[in-house]
Amino acid sequence: MMLLDLHGHHFWVSAAAARGEEPKPEQTERFGMTAMKIADELRRYRLPEAEAILEVPFGVRFANEFERARALDGVIDRIADKAIPHFIRALRRVTSENDKLMASDFDEYWRRWNFRDPSWLPPLCGHHR
């Protein structure tokens, strides 16, 4: 789940980069805090994917945030195939559909998102304005 949180936080960072803007400090802070939580958890376990997981938030090999996002998607997909594939795949499908709408028509995305009361969301999930 932390990787999905990281993915959500990185969306805002990469969206700013795609627009040629700097991300807001709170967006990069959330991404960094989640990355550190993941690193702390990885110290407890021996996972074959640990290096790939750590490379995504901390690696400098990525030429841009789009490449980092693709690498993060790949890591999540590899882990999802081993963990709880039905849950992860369903959540990724919903997230992908949301991301597509947000990229194509942000105002419509925000109108639909605000249809619900977002107070049930944790404050770091990235959907609070």
N, CA, C and O atoms as a GROMACS GRO file, in nm:
protein
  516
    1MET      N    1   0.082  -0.121   0.000
    1MET     CA    2   0.000   0.000   0.000
    1MET      C    3   0.086   0.126   0.000
    1MET      O    4   0.049   0.228  -0.058
    2MET      N    5   0.202   0.118   0.066
    2MET     CA    6   0.288   0.236   0.068
    2MET      C    7   0.337   0.272  -0.072
    2MET      O    8   0.353   0.390  -0.105
    3LEU      N    9   0.360   0.170  -0.156
    3LEU     CA   10   0.401   0.200  -0.293
    3LEU      C   11   0.289   0.270  -0.370
    3LEU      O   12   0.315   0.356  -0.454
    4LEU      N   13   0.166   0.233  -0.341
    4LEU     CA   14   0.054   0.302  -0.405
    4LEU      C   15   0.043   0.446  -0.355
    4LEU      O   16   0.008   0.536  -0.430
    5ASP      N   17   0.073   0.466  -0.226
    5ASP     CA   18   0.078   0.603  -0.174
    5ASP      C   19   0.188   0.682  -0.245
    5ASP      O   20   0.168   0.797  -0.284
    6LEU      N   21   0.305   0.618  -0.260
    6LEU     CA   22   0.416   0.684  -0.329
    6LEU      C   23   0.375   0.720  -0.471
    6LEU      O   24   0.406   0.828  -0.520
    7HIS      N   25   0.306   0.628  -0.536
    7HIS     CA   26   0.258   0.653  -0.672
    7HIS      C   27   0.165   0.774  -0.676
    7HIS      O   28   0.177   0.859  -0.763
    8GLY      N   29   0.073   0.781  -0.580
    8GLY     CA   30  -0.018   0.895  -0.575
    8GLY      C   31   0.053   1.027  -0.552
    8GLY      O   32   0.019   1.128  -0.615
    9HIS      N   33   0.151   1.027  -0.464
    9HIS     CA   34   0.227   1.150  -0.438
    9HIS      C   35   0.312   1.187  -0.559
    9HIS      O   36   0.327   1.304  -0.592
   10HIS      N   37   0.367   1.085  -0.624
   10HIS     CA   38   0.451   1.113  -0.740
   10HIS      C   39   0.368   1.166  -0.856
   10HIS      O   40   0.420   1.241  -0.940
   11PHE      N   41   0.242   1.130  -0.864
   11PHE     CA   42   0.158   1.183  -0.970
   11PHE      C   43   0.163   1.335  -0.971
   11PHE      O   44   0.178   1.397  -1.076
   12TRP      N   45   0.151   1.396  -0.854
   12TRP     CA   46   0.149   1.542  -0.845
   12TRP      C   47   0.285   1.600  -0.882
   12TRP      O   48   0.293   1.706  -0.945
   13VAL      N   49   0.391   1.533  -0.844
   13VAL     CA   50   0.526   1.579  -0.879
   13VAL      C   51   0.546   1.570  -1.030
   13VAL      O   52   0.594   1.665  -1.093
   14SER      N   53   0.509   1.456  -1.089
   14SER     CA   54   0.528   1.440  -1.233
   14SER      C   55   0.432   1.528  -1.315
   14SER      O   56   0.467   1.573  -1.424
   15ALA      N   57   0.313   1.553  -1.262
   15ALA     CA   58   0.220   1.642  -1.333
   15ALA      C   59   0.276   1.783  -1.342
   15ALA      O   60   0.263   1.849  -1.445
   16ALA      N   61   0.336   1.828  -1.234
   16ALA     CA   62   0.399   1.961  -1.237
   16ALA      C   63   0.514   1.963  -1.337
   16ALA      O   64   0.528   2.058  -1.414
   17ALA      N   65   0.595   1.859  -1.336
   17ALA     CA   66   0.708   1.851  -1.429
   17ALA      C   67   0.659   1.850  -1.574
   17ALA      O   68   0.721   1.911  -1.661
   18ALA      N   69   0.549   1.780  -1.599
   18ALA     CA   70   0.494   1.773  -1.735
   18ALA      C   71   0.449   1.910  -1.783
   18ALA      O   72   0.452   1.940  -1.902
   19ARG      N   73   0.407   1.993  -1.689
   19ARG     CA   74   0.365   2.130  -1.724
   19ARG      C   75   0.483   2.226  -1.727
   19ARG      O   76   0.465   2.345  -1.755
   20GLY      N   77   0.603   2.177  -1.699
   20GLY     CA   78   0.721   2.263  -1.696
   20GLY      C   79   0.730   2.348  -1.571
   20GLY      O   80   0.795   2.452  -1.570
   21GLU      N   81   0.663   2.304  -1.465
   21GLU     CA   82   0.661   2.378  -1.339
   21GLU      C   83   0.735   2.300  -1.232
   21GLU      O   84   0.757   2.180  -1.245
   22GLU      N   85   0.771   2.370  -1.128
   22GLU     CA   86   0.826   2.303  -1.010
   22GLU      C   87   0.708   2.254  -0.927
   22GLU      O   88   0.608   2.324  -0.912
   23PRO      N   89   0.718   2.133  -0.872
   23PRO     CA   90   0.609   2.086  -0.785
   23PRO      C   91   0.603   2.169  -0.658
   23PRO      O   92   0.702   2.228  -0.616
   24LYS      N   93   0.488   2.171  -0.598
   24LYS     CA   94   0.472   2.243  -0.472
   24LYS      C   95   0.556   2.173  -0.365
   24LYS      O   96   0.569   2.050  -0.368
   25PRO      N   97   0.614   2.248  -0.272
   25PRO     CA   98   0.698   2.186  -0.168
   25PRO      C   99   0.628   2.076  -0.090
   25PRO      O  100   0.689   1.975  -0.055
   26GLU      N  101   0.499   2.094  -0.062
   26GLU     CA  102   0.428   1.990   0.013
   26GLU      C  103   0.415   1.861  -0.068
   26GLU      O  104   0.407   1.752  -0.010
   27GLN      N  105   0.411   1.872  -0.200
   27GLN     CA  106   0.403   1.753  -0.283
   27GLN      C  107   0.534   1.674  -0.278
   27GLN      O  108   0.533   1.552  -0.262
   28THR      N  109   0.645   1.743  -0.291
   28THR     CA  110   0.773   1.673  -0.284
   28THR      C  111   0.800   1.624  -0.142
   28THR      O  112   0.863   1.520  -0.124
   29GLU      N  113   0.752   1.696  -0.042
   29GLU     CA  114   0.769   1.652   0.096
   29GLU      C  115   0.690   1.522   0.121
   29GLU      O  116   0.742   1.430   0.184
   30ARG      N  117   0.568   1.516   0.072
   30ARG     CA  118   0.488   1.394   0.089
   30ARG      C  119   0.554   1.275   0.018
   30ARG      O  120   0.559   1.164   0.071
   31PHE      N  121   0.603   1.300  -0.103
   31PHE     CA  122   0.672   1.196  -0.177
   31PHE      C  123   0.794   1.149  -0.098
   31PHE      O  124   0.816   1.029  -0.083
   32GLY      N  125   0.873   1.243  -0.048
   32GLY     CA  126   0.993   1.208   0.028
   32GLY      C  127   0.963   1.137   0.159
   32GLY      O  128   1.032   1.042   0.196
   33MET      N  129   0.860   1.182   0.229
   33MET     CA  130   0.822   1.116   0.355
   33MET      C  131   0.777   0.973   0.331
   33MET      O  132   0.812   0.882   0.407
   34THR      N  133   0.700   0.952   0.227
   34THR     CA  134   0.655   0.817   0.195
   34THR      C  135   0.772   0.730   0.153
   34THR      O  136   0.779   0.613   0.190
   35ALA      N  137   0.864   0.786   0.076
   35ALA     CA  138   0.984   0.711   0.036
   35ALA      C  139   1.065   0.669   0.158
   35ALA      O  140   1.116   0.557   0.162
   36MET      N  141   1.078   0.756   0.256
   36MET     CA  142   1.154   0.722   0.376
   36MET      C  143   1.083   0.614   0.457
   36MET      O  144   1.148   0.526   0.513
   37LYS      N  145   0.951   0.618   0.463
   37LYS     CA  146   0.875   0.513   0.533
   37LYS      C  147   0.896   0.379   0.465
   37LYS      O  148   0.912   0.276   0.531
   38ILE      N  149   0.896   0.380   0.333
   38ILE     CA  150   0.919   0.256   0.259
   38ILE      C  151   1.059   0.204   0.286
   38ILE      O  152   1.078   0.084   0.309
   39ALA      N  153   1.158   0.292   0.284
   39ALA     CA  154   1.296   0.252   0.312
   39ALA      C  155   1.307   0.192   0.452
   39ALA      O  156   1.376   0.091   0.472
   40ASP      N  157   1.241   0.253   0.549
   40ASP     CA  158   1.243   0.200   0.685
   40ASP      C  159   1.182   0.059   0.690
   40ASP      O  160   1.235  -0.029   0.758
   41GLU      N  161   1.072   0.039   0.620
   41GLU     CA  162   1.010  -0.094   0.616
   41GLU      C  163   1.099  -0.196   0.547
   41GLU      O  164   1.106  -0.311   0.590
   42LEU      N  165   1.167  -0.155   0.442
   42LEU     CA  166   1.252  -0.248   0.368
   42LEU      C  167   1.371  -0.298   0.450
   42LEU      O  168   1.424  -0.406   0.424
   43ARG      N  169   1.412  -0.220   0.548
   43ARG     CA  170   1.522  -0.264   0.634
   43ARG      C  171   1.481  -0.385   0.717
   43ARG      O  172   1.567  -0.461   0.762
   44ARG      N  173   1.353  -0.404   0.738
   44ARG     CA  174   1.304  -0.515   0.820
   44ARG      C  175   1.293  -0.647   0.743
   44ARG      O  176   1.296  -0.754   0.804
   45TYR      N  177   1.282  -0.638   0.612
   45TYR     CA  178   1.252  -0.757   0.533
   45TYR      C  179   1.355  -0.776   0.423
   45TYR      O  180   1.417  -0.680   0.377
   46ARG      N  181   1.372  -0.899   0.384
   46ARG     CA  182   1.457  -0.930   0.269
   46ARG      C  183   1.366  -0.955   0.149
   46ARG      O  184   1.306  -1.062   0.136
   47LEU      N  185   1.357  -0.857   0.066
   47LEU     CA  186   1.274  -0.868  -0.054
   47LEU      C  187   1.362  -0.863  -0.177
   47LEU      O  188   1.452  -0.779  -0.186
   48PRO      N  189   1.338  -0.951  -0.273
   48PRO     CA  190   1.417  -0.946  -0.396
   48PRO      C  191   1.398  -0.813  -0.471
   48PRO      O  192   1.486  -0.770  -0.546
   49GLU      N  193   1.285  -0.749  -0.450
   49GLU     CA  194   1.255  -0.624  -0.521
   49GLU      C  195   1.308  -0.501  -0.449
   49GLU      O  196   1.287  -0.389  -0.496
   50ALA      N  197   1.376  -0.517  -0.336
   50ALA     CA  198   1.417  -0.403  -0.254
   50ALA      C  199   1.500  -0.302  -0.333
   50ALA      O  200   1.476  -0.181  -0.323
   51GLU      N  201   1.595  -0.348  -0.409
   51GLU     CA  202   1.679  -0.255  -0.485
   51GLU      C  203   1.597  -0.174  -0.585
   51GLU      O  204   1.614  -0.053  -0.596
   52ALA      N  205   1.509  -0.241  -0.656
   52ALA     CA  206   1.424  -0.171  -0.753
   52ALA      C  207   1.330  -0.073  -0.684
   52ALA      O  208   1.305   0.036  -0.734
   53ILE      N  209   1.280  -0.114  -0.568
   53ILE     CA  210   1.190  -0.025  -0.492
   53ILE      C  211   1.264   0.101  -0.449
   53ILE      O  212   1.213   0.212  -0.463
   54LEU      N  213   1.385   0.084  -0.396
   54LEU     CA  214   1.462   0.200  -0.349
   54LEU      C  215   1.512   0.287  -0.464
   54LEU      O  216   1.527   0.408  -0.448
   55GLU      N  217   1.537   0.226  -0.579
   55GLU     CA  218   1.585   0.302  -0.694
   55GLU      C  219   1.484   0.408  -0.738
   55GLU      O  220   1.521   0.517  -0.781
   56VAL      N  221   1.356   0.374  -0.726
   56VAL     CA  222   1.254   0.466  -0.777
   56VAL      C  223   1.257   0.601  -0.706
   56VAL      O  224   1.271   0.703  -0.774
   57PRO      N  225   1.245   0.608  -0.575
   57PRO     CA  226   1.244   0.742  -0.514
   57PRO      C  227   1.382   0.804  -0.496
   57PRO      O  228   1.396   0.926  -0.493
   58PHE      N  229   1.486   0.721  -0.483
   58PHE     CA  230   1.618   0.775  -0.448
   58PHE      C  231   1.717   0.777  -0.564
   58PHE      O  232   1.818   0.846  -0.555
   59GLY      N  233   1.689   0.704  -0.671
   59GLY     CA  234   1.782   0.695  -0.783
   59GLY      C  235   1.789   0.823  -0.865
   59GLY      O  236   1.691   0.897  -0.877
   60VAL      N  237   1.907   0.847  -0.921
   60VAL     CA  238   1.926   0.965  -1.006
   60VAL      C  239   1.941   0.928  -1.153
   60VAL      O  240   1.975   1.012  -1.235
   61ARG      N  241   1.916   0.802  -1.186
   61ARG     CA  242   1.933   0.757  -1.324
   61ARG      C  243   1.820   0.803  -1.416
   61ARG      O  244   1.832   0.792  -1.538
   62PHE      N  245   1.713   0.853  -1.360
   62PHE     CA  246   1.598   0.892  -1.441
   62PHE      C  247   1.620   1.030  -1.502
   62PHE      O  248   1.655   1.125  -1.433
   63ALA      N  249   1.599   1.039  -1.632
   63ALA     CA  250   1.617   1.166  -1.701
   63ALA      C  251   1.506   1.265  -1.669
   63ALA      O  252   1.525   1.386  -1.676
   64ASN      N  253   1.389   1.212  -1.633
   64ASN     CA  254   1.276   1.297  -1.602
   64ASN      C  255   1.178   1.221  -1.513
   64ASN      O  256   1.197   1.102  -1.486
   65GLU      N  257   1.076   1.289  -1.468
   65GLU     CA  258   0.980   1.228  -1.376
   65GLU      C  259   0.890   1.127  -1.445
   65GLU      O  260   0.836   1.036  -1.380
   66PHE      N  261   0.872   1.140  -1.576
   66PHE     CA  262   0.795   1.041  -1.649
   66PHE      C  263   0.865   0.905  -1.644
   66PHE      O  264   0.801   0.803  -1.624
   67GLU      N  265   0.998   0.905  -1.661
   67GLU     CA  266   1.074   0.780  -1.651
   67GLU      C  267   1.064   0.720  -1.511
   67GLU      O  268   1.051   0.599  -1.495
   68ARG      N  269   1.070   0.806  -1.410
   68ARG     CA  270   1.057   0.758  -1.272
   68ARG      C  271   0.917   0.697  -1.250
   68ARG      O  272   0.904   0.593  -1.184
   69ALA      N  273   0.816   0.760  -1.305
   69ALA     CA  274   0.679   0.708  -1.291
   69ALA      C  275   0.666   0.572  -1.359
   69ALA      O  276   0.602   0.482  -1.304
   70ARG      N  277   0.726   0.556  -1.475
   70ARG     CA  278   0.722   0.425  -1.544
   70ARG      C  279   0.793   0.319  -1.463
   70ARG      O  280   0.747   0.205  -1.455
   71ALA      N  281   0.906   0.354  -1.402
   71ALA     CA  282   0.978   0.258  -1.319
   71ALA      C  283   0.895   0.220  -1.197
   71ALA      O  284   0.891   0.103  -1.158
   72LEU      N  285   0.828   0.318  -1.136
   72LEU     CA  286   0.743   0.291  -1.021
   72LEU      C  287   0.626   0.200  -1.061
   72LEU      O  288   0.591   0.108  -0.987
   73ASP      N  289   0.566   0.226  -1.175
   73ASP     CA  290   0.459   0.139  -1.224
   73ASP      C  291   0.509  -0.004  -1.241
   73ASP      O  292   0.440  -0.100  -1.206
   74GLY      N  293   0.630  -0.018  -1.296
   74GLY     CA  294   0.686  -0.151  -1.315
   74GLY      C  295   0.709  -0.226  -1.185
   74GLY      O  296   0.679  -0.345  -1.175
   75VAL      N  297   0.761  -0.155  -1.084
   75VAL     CA  298   0.783  -0.217  -0.954
   75VAL      C  299   0.650  -0.260  -0.892
   75VAL      O  300   0.638  -0.371  -0.841
   76ILE      N  301   0.552  -0.173  -0.898
   76ILE     CA  302   0.421  -0.205  -0.841
   76ILE      C  303   0.360  -0.326  -0.913
   76ILE      O  304   0.304  -0.415  -0.849
   77ASP      N  305   0.372  -0.328  -1.044
   77ASP     CA  306   0.316  -0.441  -1.120
   77ASP      C  307   0.385  -0.572  -1.083
   77ASP      O  308   0.318  -0.674  -1.067
   78ARG      N  309   0.518  -0.572  -1.068
   78ARG     CA  310   0.590  -0.694  -1.033
   78ARG      C  311   0.549  -0.745  -0.895
   78ARG      O  312   0.532  -0.865  -0.875
   79ILE      N  313   0.534  -0.653  -0.801
   79ILE     CA  314   0.495  -0.693  -0.666
   79ILE      C  315   0.350  -0.738  -0.663
   79ILE      O  316   0.314  -0.833  -0.593
   80ALA      N  317   0.266  -0.669  -0.739
   80ALA     CA  318   0.123  -0.705  -0.742
   80ALA      C  319   0.102  -0.846  -0.792
   80ALA      O  320   0.013  -0.917  -0.746
   81ASP      N  321   0.184  -0.888  -0.886
   81ASP     CA  322   0.170  -1.023  -0.938
   81ASP      C  323   0.197  -1.128  -0.831
   81ASP      O  324   0.147  -1.241  -0.840
   82LYS      N  325   0.276  -1.092  -0.730
   82LYS     CA  326   0.311  -1.187  -0.624
   82LYS      C  327   0.223  -1.174  -0.501
   82LYS      O  328   0.201  -1.271  -0.429
   83ALA      N  329   0.174  -1.056  -0.476
   83ALA     CA  330   0.105  -1.029  -0.350
   83ALA      C  331  -0.044  -1.057  -0.362
   83ALA      O  332  -0.087  -1.172  -0.363
   84ILE      N  333  -0.121  -0.954  -0.371
   84ILE     CA  334  -0.266  -0.965  -0.377
   84ILE      C  335  -0.313  -0.912  -0.512
   84ILE      O  336  -0.368  -0.802  -0.521
   85PRO      N  337  -0.292  -0.990  -0.616
   85PRO     CA  338  -0.313  -0.939  -0.752
   85PRO      C  339  -0.453  -0.888  -0.779
   85PRO      O  340  -0.468  -0.787  -0.848
   86HIS      N  341  -0.555  -0.953  -0.728
   86HIS     CA  342  -0.692  -0.907  -0.757
   86HIS      C  343  -0.717  -0.768  -0.701
   86HIS      O  344  -0.781  -0.686  -0.767
   87PHE      N  345  -0.668  -0.740  -0.581
   87PHE     CA  346  -0.689  -0.609  -0.518
   87PHE      C  347  -0.606  -0.502  -0.588
   87PHE      O  348  -0.657  -0.396  -0.624
   88ILE      N  349  -0.479  -0.531  -0.608
   88ILE     CA  350  -0.388  -0.432  -0.667
   88ILE      C  351  -0.432  -0.400  -0.810
   88ILE      O  352  -0.434  -0.284  -0.850
   89ARG      N  353  -0.465  -0.501  -0.887
   89ARG     CA  354  -0.507  -0.476  -1.026
   89ARG      C  355  -0.633  -0.390  -1.031
   89ARG      O  356  -0.643  -0.299  -1.113
   90ALA      N  357  -0.728  -0.418  -0.944
   90ALA     CA  358  -0.851  -0.338  -0.942
   90ALA      C  359  -0.820  -0.194  -0.903
   90ALA      O  360  -0.871  -0.100  -0.964
   91LEU      N  361  -0.738  -0.178  -0.801
   91LEU     CA  362  -0.703  -0.043  -0.757
   91LEU      C  363  -0.624   0.032  -0.864
   91LEU      O  364  -0.646   0.151  -0.884
   92ARG      N  365  -0.533  -0.037  -0.933
   92ARG     CA  366  -0.454   0.027  -1.039
   92ARG      C  367  -0.545   0.067  -1.156
   92ARG      O  368  -0.524   0.172  -1.217
   93ARG      N  369  -0.646  -0.016  -1.186
   93ARG     CA  370  -0.738   0.019  -1.294
   93ARG      C  371  -0.814   0.147  -1.260
   93ARG      O  372  -0.826   0.236  -1.344
   94VAL      N  373  -0.864   0.155  -1.138
   94VAL     CA  374  -0.936   0.275  -1.096
   94VAL      C  375  -0.844   0.396  -1.098
   94VAL      O  376  -0.881   0.503  -1.146
   95THR      N  377  -0.724   0.378  -1.045
   95THR     CA  378  -0.628   0.488  -1.043
   95THR      C  379  -0.593   0.533  -1.184
   95THR      O  380  -0.584   0.653  -1.211
   96SER      N  381  -0.573   0.438  -1.273
   96SER     CA  382  -0.540   0.470  -1.412
   96SER      C  383  -0.652   0.550  -1.478
   96SER      O  384  -0.627   0.648  -1.547
   97GLU      N  385  -0.775   0.507  -1.456
   97GLU     CA  386  -0.889   0.580  -1.512
   97GLU      C  387  -0.897   0.722  -1.455
   97GLU      O  388  -0.924   0.817  -1.528
   98ASN      N  389  -0.872   0.734  -1.326
   98ASN     CA  390  -0.873   0.867  -1.264
   98ASN      C  391  -0.762   0.954  -1.321
   98ASN      O  392  -0.784   1.071  -1.352
   99ASP      N  393  -0.642   0.896  -1.335
   99ASP     CA  394  -0.529   0.971  -1.389
   99ASP      C  395  -0.556   1.018  -1.532
   99ASP      O  396  -0.522   1.130  -1.568
  100LYS      N  397  -0.618   0.933  -1.612
  100LYS     CA  398  -0.649   0.970  -1.751
  100LYS      C  399  -0.747   1.087  -1.755
  100LYS      O  400  -0.730   1.181  -1.832
  101LEU      N  401  -0.850   1.081  -1.672
  101LEU     CA  402  -0.946   1.191  -1.669
  101LEU      C  403  -0.879   1.318  -1.618
  101LEU      O  404  -0.902   1.427  -1.671
  102MET      N  405  -0.796   1.304  -1.515
  102MET     CA  406  -0.728   1.422  -1.461
  102MET      C  407  -0.639   1.487  -1.566
  102MET      O  408  -0.633   1.609  -1.576
  103ALA      N  409  -0.569   1.405  -1.644
  103ALA     CA  410  -0.480   1.458  -1.747
  103ALA      C  411  -0.556   1.521  -1.862
  103ALA      O  412  -0.509   1.620  -1.921
  104SER      N  413  -0.672   1.466  -1.895
  104SER     CA  414  -0.747   1.518  -2.010
  104SER      C  415  -0.839   1.634  -1.974
  104SER      O  416  -0.859   1.725  -2.055
  105ASP      N  417  -0.895   1.632  -1.854
  105ASP     CA  418  -0.991   1.736  -1.816
  105ASP      C  419  -0.990   1.751  -1.663
  105ASP      O  420  -1.074   1.694  -1.593
  106PHE      N  421  -0.895   1.828  -1.614
  106PHE     CA  422  -0.878   1.840  -1.470
  106PHE      C  423  -1.002   1.895  -1.401
  106PHE      O  424  -1.039   1.850  -1.293
  107ASP      N  425  -1.068   1.992  -1.463
  107ASP     CA  426  -1.187   2.051  -1.400
  107ASP      C  427  -1.297   1.947  -1.383
  107ASP      O  428  -1.364   1.944  -1.280
  108GLU      N  429  -1.315   1.862  -1.483
  108GLU     CA  430  -1.416   1.756  -1.472
  108GLU      C  431  -1.376   1.655  -1.365
  108GLU      O  432  -1.459   1.609  -1.287
  109TYR      N  433  -1.247   1.620  -1.363
  109TYR     CA  434  -1.198   1.528  -1.259
  109TYR      C  435  -1.228   1.585  -1.121
  109TYR      O  436  -1.281   1.516  -1.034
  110TRP      N  437  -1.194   1.712  -1.102
  110TRP     CA  438  -1.212   1.773  -0.970
  110TRP      C  439  -1.359   1.784  -0.934
  110TRP      O  440  -1.396   1.766  -0.818
  111ARG      N  441  -1.444   1.812  -1.033
  111ARG     CA  442  -1.589   1.818  -1.008
  111ARG      C  443  -1.638   1.681  -0.960
  111ARG      O  444  -1.714   1.672  -0.864
  112ARG      N  445  -1.595   1.577  -1.027
  112ARG     CA  446  -1.638   1.442  -0.987
  112ARG      C  447  -1.581   1.403  -0.852
  112ARG      O  448  -1.650   1.343  -0.770
  113TRP      N  449  -1.455   1.436  -0.830
  113TRP     CA  450  -1.392   1.400  -0.703
  113TRP      C  451  -1.460   1.470  -0.586
  113TRP      O  452  -1.482   1.409  -0.482
  114ASN      N  453  -1.494   1.596  -0.601
  114ASN     CA  454  -1.556   1.672  -0.494
  114ASN      C  455  -1.702   1.638  -0.474
  114ASN      O  456  -1.766   1.688  -0.381
  115PHE      N  457  -1.757   1.553  -0.561
  115PHE     CA  458  -1.893   1.507  -0.542
  115PHE      C  459  -1.906   1.436  -0.408
  115PHE      O  460  -2.009   1.441  -0.341
  116ARG      N  461  -1.797   1.368  -0.370
  116ARG     CA  462  -1.794   1.299  -0.242
  116ARG      C  463  -1.730   1.389  -0.137
  116ARG      O  464  -1.654   1.480  -0.171
  117ASP      N  465  -1.760   1.364  -0.014
  117ASP     CA  466  -1.697   1.437   0.096
  117ASP      C  467  -1.558   1.377   0.117
  117ASP      O  468  -1.547   1.262   0.160
  118PRO      N  469  -1.451   1.453   0.087
  118PRO     CA  470  -1.317   1.395   0.097
  118PRO      C  471  -1.264   1.386   0.240
  118PRO      O  472  -1.147   1.351   0.258
  119SER      N  473  -1.345   1.415   0.339
  119SER     CA  474  -1.294   1.414   0.478
  119SER      C  475  -1.256   1.273   0.523
  119SER      O  476  -1.182   1.259   0.621
  120TRP      N  477  -1.303   1.170   0.455
  120TRP     CA  478  -1.267   1.033   0.493
  120TRP      C  479  -1.127   0.997   0.449
  120TRP      O  480  -1.072   0.896   0.494
  121LEU      N  481  -1.066   1.077   0.362
  121LEU     CA  482  -0.932   1.047   0.313
  121LEU      C  483  -0.826   1.085   0.415
  121LEU      O  484  -0.842   1.185   0.485
  122PRO      N  485  -0.718   1.008   0.424
  122PRO     CA  486  -0.609   1.049   0.511
  122PRO      C  487  -0.546   1.176   0.455
  122PRO      O  488  -0.547   1.196   0.333
  123PRO      N  489  -0.493   1.263   0.540
  123PRO     CA  490  -0.445   1.393   0.494
  123PRO      C  491  -0.330   1.385   0.394
  123PRO      O  492  -0.308   1.482   0.321
  124LEU      N  493  -0.254   1.277   0.388
  124LEU     CA  494  -0.141   1.270   0.297
  124LEU      C  495  -0.173   1.196   0.169
  124LEU      O  496  -0.081   1.161   0.095
  125CYS      N  497  -0.298   1.170   0.140
  125CYS     CA  498  -0.328   1.090   0.023
  125CYS      C  499  -0.316   1.169  -0.106
  125CYS      O  500  -0.320   1.109  -0.214
  126GLY      N  501  -0.303   1.299  -0.101
  126GLY     CA  502  -0.279   1.378  -0.220
  126GLY      C  503  -0.403   1.433  -0.286
  126GLY      O  504  -0.393   1.500  -0.389
  127HIS      N  505  -0.521   1.407  -0.231
  127HIS     CA  506  -0.642   1.455  -0.295
  127HIS      C  507  -0.704   1.574  -0.222
  127HIS      O  508  -0.816   1.613  -0.252
  128HIS      N  509  -0.633   1.631  -0.129
  128HIS     CA  510  -0.681   1.751  -0.061
  128HIS      C  511  -0.618   1.872  -0.128
  128HIS      O  512  -0.500   1.870  -0.162
  129ARG      N  513  -0.694   1.972  -0.147
  129ARG     CA  514  -0.640   2.096  -0.207
  129ARG      C  515  -0.585   2.184  -0.100
  129ARG      O  516  -0.535   2.293  -0.128
   0.00000   0.00000   0.00000
